[in-house]
């Protein structure tokens, strides 16, 4: 069974469809729990009512099931506490601003 750190590392392959930052660095992952061969994830989105919540949840679930030792994956989208830009990690925020500076 993967550790929490290995799970978060794997989820760095999943990107928010609207912002070019992975969901871990964006601060969208609120909780990771493991039990036996199951992984439980609580995540949020950058805006309530996002039409892509099902797509993102499915992508997270599929990525978790690719990990060795994971037989089941449960993804719950939560809205409390609400996501704010302060949850973006410093390195990702710098990368985002650097990309915006390069755009015409």
LINPE-V844038 format. One record per residue. RES is the residue in one small letter. PSI is psi as a letter, one per 20 degrees, with the letter a starting at -180 (NA if undefined). NEAR is the number of other ideal C-beta (glycine too) atoms within 12 Angstrom. D_CENTER is the distance of its C-alpha to the mean C-alpha in whole Angstrom. Layout:
BEGIN
RES&PSI&NEAR&D_CENTER ; RES&PSI&NEAR&D_CENTER
END
This chain:
BEGIN
x&p&20&19 ; x&q&25&17 ; x&r&16&16 ; x&g&20&13 ; x&h&13&13 ; x&h&22&13 ; x&g&36&10 ; x&h&31&8 ; x&g&20&10 ; x&h&32&10 ; x&i&35&6 ; x&i&24&7 ; x&i&19&9 ; x&p&33&6 ; x&q&23&7 ; x&p&34&8 ; x&i&22&11 ; x&i&18&13 ; x&p&27&12 ; x&l&20&12 ; x&q&31&10 ; x&q&31&6 ; x&h&43&3 ; x&g&32&4 ; x&h&28&8 ; x&i&35&7 ; x&k&28&7 ; x&i&46&5 ; x&o&38&5 ; x&h&26&9 ; x&q&22&10 ; x&p&34&11 ; x&q&20&14 ; x&q&26&16 ; x&p&14&20 ; x&d&12&22 ; x&k&18&20 ; x&q&23&17 ; x&p&37&14 ; x&p&26&13 ; x&p&38&9 ; x&p&24&9 ; x&r&39&6 ; x&r&31&8 ; x&r&33&9 ; x&i&27&11 ; x&p&21&14 ; x&q&14&15 ; x&j&10&17 ; x&p&22&14 ; x&i&12&16 ; x&j&23&13 ; x&g&26&11 ; x&g&15&13 ; x&g&20&12 ; x&g&33&8 ; x&g&27&9 ; x&g&17&11 ; x&g&28&10 ; x&g&43&7 ; x&g&28&11 ; x&g&19&12 ; x&g&32&11 ; x&g&38&11 ; x&i&24&15 ; x&i&21&15 ; x&p&30&15 ; x&p&15&19 ; x&i&20&20 ; x&o&29&17 ; x&h&18&19 ; x&q&19&17 ; x&p&32&14 ; x&p&24&13 ; x&p&37&10 ; x&p&22&11 ; x&p&31&11 ; x&q&21&12 ; x&j&19&14 ; x&o&12&15 ; x&q&13&15 ; x&q&17&15 ; x&q&27&12 ; x&q&13&14 ; x&i&19&14 ; x&i&12&15 ; x&i&25&12 ; x&p&26&11 ; x&q&22&13 ; x&g&15&16 ; x&g&16&16 ; x&h&26&13 ; x&g&20&15 ; x&g&15&18 ; x&g&20&17 ; x&g&24&17 ; x&h&17&20 ; x&h&14&22 ; x&h&14&21 ; x&h&14&22 ; x&h&10&25 ; x&i&10&26 ; x&q&9&25 ; x&NA&4&29
END
